[in-house]
Amino acid sequence: MNGDVMLTRYPVDHRTLSDEDHLIMKVVRLYYEHDLTQAQVAKRMGFSRPKVSRLIAEGKARGLVKVEIAEPTGDFVPLEISLEDRYGLSEALVVASAEDRRGTDLNAGMAGGAVLARLCTRATVLGVAWGRSMRALADAMPQRAFMCKKIVPLLGGMGRVKGSLHSNQIGTTLAEKLNVDCPYLVAPAIARSPQSRAELMEMPGIEDVLAEGIACDVAVVGAGGLLPASTIVQAGYFELGEFLDLEEQGVVGEICCHFLDAEGNPCLPEFSERIVGLTLAQIKAIPKVVGIATGAEKAPSLAAVLKGGYVSTLVCDRELALALLKVEQRRDLAG
């Protein structure tokens, strides 16, 4: 059917139709029901192609043609388009929010894998971050889901947080499923001081792995909020109270451990100088960055990441998508 649209027929009294209406009906039937192109209709009817186009448009205007677009239950396309428009994203993909958080995470992880399958080729170097969303991506990814050249961690993975959330372990799980290599970044995510970081960065293994991360073609990252379950807190880099108090310094969230304010601007640069991983500028320079996040409570932090321009493609669940739009709606009203 022309235009891949769904047509429904409805009765019209032929006595109410004018001669031009009858002409329009014939043109639209040839076009929509018989799958002729406008050029073919024009040739058959002896008209010019512009006249056929005009008659089709006139048929819609007079209500002689009604085009319906199918809207399946659970279709989140309107939400996705709203997110893309609001935050300037290349693509947004919204998944269903499950009854339990793990189910929601796995839904987002599977969708994230589908996005990566479209973005990655045999020559792609894929960078991965850490956290719960990244773990769900690795767990949900089927064997040989797509091809890439190599997987590299984007930041250190040692710390008190359980190993499954480390960037090294996540990268290794993905690499095993995709049958590619993934080097270990044998370093903490956050050094004790900028001087300690500088010393670590001079070590050949660490410097080489980070250089590969900086040069990666596609990256997949999460977005952390000022929440008790934050990976940074679980890793032992902050006490919970100290972490939550960062809000008083304008922090709303983080990406790869770099703190951001509500507009996506860097916060606490002295802390960023301790991160054994990519800088914010290096993250932003990666050609394609896929962000995966779930949960409405992450809306402020994810909005900051998006407004900062650190993510080009977003995968999130419905509840987070709605919360993201409300964040900006409130800002518009306040402005």
Buried (B, 14 or more C-beta within 10 A) or exposed (E): EBEEEEBEEEEEEEEEBEEEBEBBBBBBBBBBEEEBEBEBBBEBBEBEBEBBBBBBEBBEEEEBBEEEEEEEEEEBEEBBEBBBEBBEBEBBBBBBBBEEBEBBBBBBBBBBBBBBBEBBEEEBBBBBBBBBBBBBBBBBBEEEBBBBBBBBBBBBBBBEBEEBBBBBBBBBBBBEBBEBEBBBBBBBBBBEEBEBBEEBEEEEEBEEBBEBBBEBBBBBBBBBBBBEBBBBBBBEBBEEEEBBEBEEEBBBBBBBBBBBBBEBEBBBEEBBBBBBBBBBEBBBEBEBBBBBBBBBBBBBBBBBBBBBBBBBBBBBBBBBBBBBBEBBEEEEEEE
